[in-house]
Amino acid sequence: MIISLAGHQGAGKSTVGKMLADALGYCRYSTGDFFRELARERGMTLLEFNQSIEHDGGETDRIVDDRQRAMGENEDNFIIDGRLAFHFIPHSFKIFLSVNARVGVERLFHDRENLTRAGIDEHETIEEAIRDTEARRLSESKRYLEYYGIDNLDTSHFDLVVDTSHKTPEEVFAEIMTALPKSA
């Protein structure tokens, strides 16, 4: 089984994805980690990188999207955390994690130990984090609508929607495990 995780920034996709991968013995992939790697290689913040690829005709997004599509066709039993993984791997069990915008940003702001964010996704103040996170969300949504005609925040695409705003990662994990098809 393939499980795709999408959702708002700070909803817990990485944390819950790792928990699911450990529990199920699956590999875990993250398109966000790949984008952060590309941003770091170019010496940009994640917001700067997102805004720069708005003007590359979809070239960068297609690289990531083609990778997801190929994984869905050639592999099984993995977790993928990606905004459009549900679309490129339609046979996956599709999960959307939502979170109150302020709660999500506060989680990201206080996640100083996450080395994938170091230097490219850090903020001095919570207000700066809120501004940049919203700008990044708008940049991503604009591209996905333009390139694929997809509203990535439309929860009707998903098999399960979980609001993580007032739940621990363990509670979210348990809710997902209960909802997974029995073949997991």
Buried (B, 14 or more C-beta within 10 A) or exposed (E): BBBBBBBBBBBBBBBBBBBBBEEBEBEBBBBBBBBBEBBBEEEBBBBBBBBBBBEEEBEBBEEBBEBBBEBBEEBEEBBBBBBBBBBBBEEBBBBBBBBBBEBBBBBBBEBEEBEBBEEBBBBEEBEEBBBBBBEBBEBBBEBBEEBBEBEBBEEEBBBBBBBBBEBEBEEBBEBBEEEBEEEB
